[in-house]
């Protein structure tokens, strides 16, 4: 069974920080690139950050220099550290992984940034 469980969302003022966590089942954590996506109201879901199985990272241009994706192998957890948050970062954030040609998503966690 594959599980992805996010936590850490909340409401902050612009300029603040939040850290999202995604606890993953071992089967997907050890074999998949792990991603954070977000979806704002009325917009398409977009890739925010990716951590590959080889340890490299990729970020959307809109979050480069502000967000950092990382993982803790012992805890099978992927993190998204978000600094210098802006109102346009407001969205539901989802953890994502893919194994055996299937996509898996967490339930999402709401991030709201007020100006």
C-alpha positions in Angstrom: 0.0 0.0 0.0 1.2 3.5 -0.9 0.6 6.4 1.5 1.6 10.0 1.4 0.5 12.1 4.3 1.2 15.9 4.4 1.2 18.2 7.3 2.5 21.6 8.3 0.2 24.0 6.4 -1.3 27.1 8.0 -1.8 30.8 7.7 1.1 33.2 7.8 1.7 36.8 6.9 3.8 37.8 3.9 7.5 37.3 4.6 6.9 34.5 7.0 7.9 30.8 6.8 6.4 27.4 7.0 7.7 23.9 6.7 5.6 21.2 5.1 6.2 17.5 5.8 5.2 14.5 3.8 5.5 11.1 5.4 5.7 8.4 2.7 5.4 4.7 2.7 8.8 3.1 2.2 8.0 1.6 -1.2 7.4 4.9 -2.8 10.0 6.9 -0.8 12.9 4.7 -1.8 12.1 4.3 -5.5 10.4 7.5 -6.7 11.3 11.1 -7.3 9.4 13.0 -4.7 7.6 16.2 -5.6 5.6 19.0 -4.1 2.8 20.5 -6.2 0.4 23.2 -5.4 -3.0 24.3 -6.7 -4.4 27.7 -6.2 -8.2 28.4 -6.7 -9.1 28.5 -10.3 -5.6 27.5 -11.4 -4.0 24.3 -12.6 -1.9 22.2 -10.3 1.8 23.1 -10.8 5.1 21.5 -9.8 6.8 23.5 -7.2 9.8 21.4 -6.3 11.3 17.9 -7.1 13.8 15.8 -5.3 15.1 13.0 -7.5 16.1 9.5 -6.3 19.7 10.6 -7.0 19.4 13.6 -4.7 19.2 16.4 -7.2 16.6 19.1 -6.9 14.5 21.2 -9.2 12.4 24.2 -8.5 9.8 26.3 -10.2 11.2 29.7 -11.1 8.6 31.4 -8.9 10.0 29.7 -5.8 13.7 29.5 -6.5 15.8 31.0 -3.7 12.8 30.9 -1.3 11.8 27.2 -1.1 14.0 24.2 -0.3 13.0 20.5 -0.7 14.8 17.9 1.4 14.3 14.5 2.9 15.0 12.4 6.0 15.7 8.8 5.0 15.3 7.5 8.5 11.8 9.0 8.8 10.8 8.4 5.1 9.7 12.1 5.1 10.1 14.8 2.5 10.1 18.4 3.6 9.4 21.7 1.9 10.9 24.7 3.7 9.1 27.8 2.5 10.7 31.2 3.4 9.8 34.7 2.4 6.3 33.7 1.6 4.1 35.8 -0.7 0.3 36.0 -1.0 0.7 34.3 -4.5 2.0 31.2 -2.7 -1.4 30.7 -1.3 -2.6 27.2 -2.4 -3.2 23.7 -1.4 0.1 21.9 -1.5 0.3 18.2 -2.4 3.0 15.6 -2.1 3.5 13.4 -5.1 5.3 10.2 -6.1 5.2 7.7 -8.9 5.9 4.0 -8.9 5.0 1.2 -11.2 3.6 3.7 -13.7 1.1 5.0 -11.2 0.8 8.4 -9.6 0.2 8.8 -5.9 -0.9 12.0 -4.1 -1.3 13.0 -0.6 -4.5 14.6 0.7 -3.1 18.1 0.5 -2.4 20.8 3.1 -3.6 24.4 2.8 -1.1 27.3 2.9 -2.6 30.8 3.2 -0.3 33.9 3.0 -1.9 37.2 3.9 -0.5 40.6 2.8 
